[in-house]
């Protein structure tokens, strides 16, 4: 992805980036997906009926993942 912004990232792109960052889908409930990784203190959760993913959700989940914006954007590529 050539953009340097965290907006307009589709659900499919977001899921692929999470996989590249070592996360695994552990479940869905009520229109939300729950992803985790061994070293996380809490899961990554986002709504599946909102596409593209809101930038604030991506930024919040990046803090949980412990990745910078640059690292996340690299995972998108």
C-alpha positions in Angstrom: 0.0 0.0 0.0 1.5 3.3 -1.1 -0.4 5.6 1.3 1.3 6.8 4.5 -2.1 7.1 6.3 -4.0 4.6 8.4 -7.3 5.2 6.6 -9.0 3.4 3.8 -7.6 0.0 4.9 -10.1 -2.7 3.9 -11.0 -5.6 6.2 -9.1 -8.0 3.9 -6.0 -5.9 4.0 -6.2 -5.5 7.8 -6.6 -9.2 8.3 -3.6 -9.9 6.2 -1.5 -7.4 8.1 -2.5 -8.9 11.4 -1.4 -12.4 10.1 2.0 -10.9 9.0 2.4 -9.5 12.5 1.9 -12.9 14.0 -1.7 -12.7 15.1 -4.3 -15.5 14.8 -8.1 -15.2 14.6 -9.6 -16.8 17.7 -13.2 -16.1 17.2 -16.1 -14.0 16.1 -19.1 -12.9 18.0 -21.8 -10.3 17.4 -20.1 -8.8 14.3 -16.7 -8.5 16.0 -13.5 -10.5 15.3 -11.1 -11.3 18.1 -7.4 -11.8 17.2 -4.5 -12.6 19.6 -0.8 -13.3 19.8 1.1 -14.9 22.7 2.7 -11.7 23.9 -0.4 -9.5 24.0 -2.0 -8.5 27.3 -5.4 -8.2 25.6 -6.9 -9.3 22.2 -7.2 -7.2 19.1 -11.0 -6.6 18.4 -12.7 -4.9 15.5 -16.1 -4.7 13.9 -16.6 -6.7 10.8 -19.5 -4.7 9.4 -17.4 -1.5 9.0 -15.3 -1.5 5.9 -12.8 0.2 5.7 -11.6 0.0 9.3 -11.7 3.4 11.0 -8.2 4.9 11.6 -8.8 5.3 15.3 -9.4 1.5 15.6 -6.2 0.7 13.7 -4.2 3.2 15.8 -5.6 1.8 19.1 -4.9 -1.8 18.0 -1.4 -0.8 16.9 -0.7 0.4 20.4 -1.9 -3.0 21.8 0.3 -4.8 19.2 3.3 -2.6 20.2 4.0 -1.7 16.5 4.6 1.8 15.1 2.6 3.2 12.2 5.6 2.6 9.9 5.9 -1.1 11.0 2.1 -1.6 10.4 2.3 0.0 7.0 5.2 -2.3 6.1 3.1 -5.3 7.1 0.4 -4.1 4.7 2.9 -4.5 1.8 
